[in-house]
Amino acid sequence: MKKIQGLYGAPRGHWVGDGFPVRSLFTYDRMGAQHLSPFLLLDHAGPYEFRPATKPRGVGAHPHRGFETVTLVYAGELEHRDSSGGGGRIGRGDVQWMTAGAGIVHEESHSRDFTERGGPLEMVQLWVNLPARDKDAPPAYQTLVEASIPRVSLGQGKGHVRIVAGDFSGQRGPARTFTPINMWDIRLAADGDATLPVPEGHTTLLVVLEGTVLVNGDTVVRDEAVAVFERRGDEVQLEANNDAKLLLLSGEPIDEPVVGHGPFVMNSTEEIHQAFTEFQDGQYGVLND
């Protein structure tokens, strides 16, 4: 069994652009990159009720370099476009997986349909680090629609697991990853329980987005909290007090320095300076109107 190494509550919320009221449930600068690797941060946006509008809300064009962003939508609808030509619309249950790699410029906003009708928006965005050998990978974009994401029942009405990336119970998620990663979108019904097999040696994080969960029979984790586990052990036991919405993330650690500044995550200060220069020189491309 993987023992809990640390338990973290969320700090105060903030806005990203005018479209995403978020709480950063974990960040590598606050908690230490060595404890989270290969993950860097996770923002939980909403739940928030938006009124109908005429102009889409969101975040304007901005760069990224050296990692991947993964956005999972629980409610609402988003549109994405980037300088590599990638883009699309994602809604409830869908995921977009963007590889910034050698550098990309992108923007994210509410879809025009969602903007016009309004309604609840809820999503998470995860940042996944890339090893040094892949930080120059060509930018890329994966749209993972809900129908492509395997869903495994936990039996007896206990809940289910959706496998976005990695493997669970003989099913494999559709996301292509550079290092071994599991990303499981989990629902547990009230009084439901599950024992989840997690690879020995993986960094493992349990994110409780909604509900209250008893972990390993001895630790209560409430909503908007993150449990970080020791790398020893190969399973995590969960029991829900009420209906619970969870993310379980596990990944092979990247044993390399992490130096980040804003939208760039590299291995040294010199590489960060280079990333800024490349962006200012226009090497990440532009968004076409």
N, C-alpha and C positions, 0 to 999 in steps of 0.2 A: 504494500500500500504506500502511495506517495503521501508523506506528511506535509502539512501546511507550514511553509517557511515564513510567510508574512501575510497580513490581512490589511487591505487598504480601502478607505472610504474615498468618495469623490470630493474634489475641491469645489468651490463655488463655480457656477456656470458663467459662460461668456458667449458672445455672438461671433460667428465666423461669417463675414459678409453680412448681408441683411436677410439671409435665408436659413441659417442654421444655428439655433440656440443649443450650445453643446456643453457637456461636462466631460472633461478629460479624465476617464476612469483610471488610466495608467499612462505614464510617460517615462521615457528612458532618462531624461534629465532629473526627474523627481525621484525615481526609484532605483536608478542605476542600470545602465545598459547590460551589465554582466548578469543581472538577475532576470532580465526579460528576453535576451537574445534567443531567437532571431526577430522577436517582435520589438517594436519601437514605441508605439502609442496606440491608444484607442479612444476615440471620441464618441459619445452617445448623444445624438441630436434628438431633442424632443423627449416625450411626446409633447407636441405643441399644435394648437389649432390656429391655422392661418385663415384670414378672411379672404374672400374673392378679391382679385386685383387685376389690373390690365398689364402690368409690367412684371415679368418673372423675377423673383427674388433669388439670390444665390451669391456666388463668389465669382468675380471677374477673372480675366486671364492672369495666371500666375505660373511660375516654373516649379519643377521638381527635378531632383537628380539623385541617383544612388540607391533607390529603394522602390517599393511597390505600395500602392494604395488599394485597399479593398473596401468597397462600400456595399453594405447589405441593407436593403430597404424593408422595413416592417409596415409602414403606412405612408401613403403619399406617392409621388412620382417625380423622378429626376431626369434631367437631360445632361449629357456630357459631350464635349468635343475637345479634340486636342490637335497639336501641331503635327502629329504623325498620321493624321487622317482618321484616327479612331473616334468612336463616339456612338451614341445611341440613347435610347430611353429605357429606364428601368423602373419597375413598380413593385408592388408588394411581393415579397418572396424572392425577388431577383437580386443578382449580385453583379457588380462591375469590378474587374480586377485589372488595374492599370500598372504596367511596368514603366517607371520613369527611366531607369537605366542610365544611359549616357546623357539624358536631358530631354525634357519635354515641357511644353507650355499647354495648359488646359484650363477649362472653366467648367463650373458645375452650377446648375440652376434648377429651380422647380420647372417641371414641364409646363407648356402653355395651357394644356387642358387642366392641370391641377391648379395653376395660377388663377384661371378663370372661375373655377368652381369652388376653390378653397377646400379646407378640411384638415384633418389631422396629418401631421408629418412625424415619422419616427424612423431613425436609421442609425447605424453605427459605421464609422470609418476606422479601419485598422491600417497601420503602417507596418510593413514587413521589410526588414533589412535585406540587402543583397550582399553576398560575400564579395571580397575585393575582385575576384576573377570575373564577376558578372556585373560590376558597376558600370561597365561600358557597353552593356547589352543594348541592342537597338530598342527604342521605345515600342511598346506594344499594348494592346487593349483586348480584354476578354469580356464578352457579355455572357453571363451565366443565368439563363432564364429559369424560373421556378421549376418548369417541367423537366429540366435537365439535371436537377439536383436530387440524388437519391434520398428517399425517406424510409427510415427503418423504424417499425413499431417496437416499443419496449414491452408490449404484451399486457394483457389484462387491464387495459385502459390506463396504464401508467403514464403514457406519453409517447414521444417519438424523438428521433434524432435525424436531422438533415445533414448530409455530408457534403459540405461545400468543397473541401479539399482533404486529401488523405484517404484513409480507409477506416471503416467501421462495419463490423458484423458481415464481412464478405462483400460489402459495397464500396465503390470508390467514387470520390467526388470528381467533378469535371474540371476543376481548376488545375492549370499547369503551373508548377512551382519550381523554383531554382534549387531549393533545399527541401528536405523532408518536413512537411507541415501537415498537421491536422487542424481543420476548422470545422467544428460541429455546432450547428444551430439546434438547440435542445428545448423541448417543452416537457415539463413534468406536471402531471395533474396533482391536485391536492392529495396528500398521503401516498403519492407515487414514489417509487424508489428505483435506483439503477446502480449497477456496478459497471463502470466504464473502463475498459482496458486501454492503458496509455503506455507508449514505449518507454522502457527503461532508458534513462539518460536524457530524455527530452525535457526541455523547459516546458512547464505546464501551468496554465492560467485558467481559472474559472471566473467568469464574469457573470454576476447576477444582475440582470437588467430589471427584473420584476419578480417579486415574491420573496420567500424566505426558505433557505435550504440548510439542512443539517449535513455537514460534510464529514465523512469518515466516522460518523457516530458520536462526534464530540465537539464540533465547532459549528456555530450558527453563522451563516453568511447572509446578510440582508441585501435588499435591492440597492443598486448603484455602488456595489462593493466588489472588490477583486481579491481572490485568494491566489497566492503564488506558492507553488509546491516545490519541495525538494526534488532533485532530479533522480534520486534513488526511488525504487519502487515501480510497480507496473499497473496500478489500478487506482481509481478514485471512486468512493462510495458516496451516493447522494440520496437524500430523502427530503421531499418537499412538504412543507407545512401547509402551503396553499398553492394554487396554480402558479407555476414559475416559468420564466423565460430566461434562458441561460445561453452563454457561449462557452464552449471549451476549446481552448487553443493549446496545441502542443507543437513543438518544433525542435529540430536538432540545433543545438547552440552553434553560433558562428564565433569562433574564438579569435576575434580580431578587434583592434581598437575601433571605437565608434566616436566620431567627431561630427557633430551636427550644428548647423546654424540655419534657423528658419526652415526653408523648403529643401535644403540640401543636407544629405547624410553621407559622409565619406569616412576615410580611415585616417586622415591627418588634416591639420590646419592648412597646410600647403594645398591639398586637394580641394578644400573648401574655397580658398582664394581663387583657385583655377576655375571652379564651378561658377563663381560670380563673374569672372572674366568672360567665360564662354557664353553665359547668358547675355551679358551686356553686349557682346560682339554679335549676337543674333544666331548663335550656333544651335539653339534649341528649336529654331523655326518660329513660325507665327501662325495664328489662327486665321483661316480664310473667312471672309465675310460671306 
